[in-house]
Amino acid sequence: MSATKNVVDNATATPNETATEVAVTAHDLPLACPRPGAPLWARHPRVFIDVLRSETGEAACPYCGTRYRFTGERPSGHH
């Protein structure tokens, strides 16, 4: 049985409970988990995720394990 990775293509969309990776852009920064609109049962303490810290542009939530992947052009300076 092969593992399937579900991806939510827009971080402003409500990820479902099986989403393991969320694609984010500069528009979504600063990034916090859980995302707005997450169901009440899926809420945990809000934590900010720094996807720009790593060279790969990926970071995971320490509470729920959702992986966030930065796509697009990295911002320069303050926004």
Secondary structure, DSSP 8 states (H G I E B T S, - for coil): ------EES-TTS---TT--EEEE-GGG-SEEES-TT--GGG----EEE-TTSSTT-EEE-TTT--EEEE-S----S--
